[in-house]
Amino acid sequence: MFNRIPFPGPALAARIIGEITAEKLETVRKATVVVERNLKDVKAFQYMAILHNDRVTGMRNGKRDFGQQIEIRCWDSIDARTATPTSLPFETLEKMAKEMVDEVPGVVSVTYNITCKPPSTIEAI
C-alpha cells in the first residue's frame, strides 16, 4: 500500500467527469487496471484513467457505436503544485489504447493529456 503512487483525495470520484454512478465507477476501475498495468515501471509522480462525461463516435463490428472516452494522465512532479506530462513512448500509448478498447466495455476512444499543471490539474474535478 505504501509503495503505490499518490491517489487523489476524492478517490475514484476525481477520475469521473459528471455524475458518479455504479456503472461509471466500474468503467474507471477497469480502465485504471489497464493504466496501472502498463505504467507500473514508469518513474512518474502519478498516473490515472479519467472517464469523460460525453459520448464519442466509434466503430464496433463494422457499425457505428457511441461509446465512452478515457483520458490517460501521467505526471512528473515533486510536490503536485506543478507538474509536466510524462513523455511516454508512442508504442506504450498505442498499447494502452488497444487494451482499453478491448478490455473496458463501452470505451471507444482513448486520449493522452499533454497539458502542464498549471493551467491543467492532476485530477479531473
RATA-V574525 format. One line per field, one symbol per residue. phi: phi as a letter, one per 20 degrees, with the letter a starting at -180 (. if undefined). Layout:
phi: ???
//
This chain:
phi: .feffgdggflfffdcenfecfffffffffffgffffedgefedfabaddefeeececcclmcfcecddddecbcdadcmfcbcffeefgffffffffffffddgnecbcccfdefdfefcfede
//
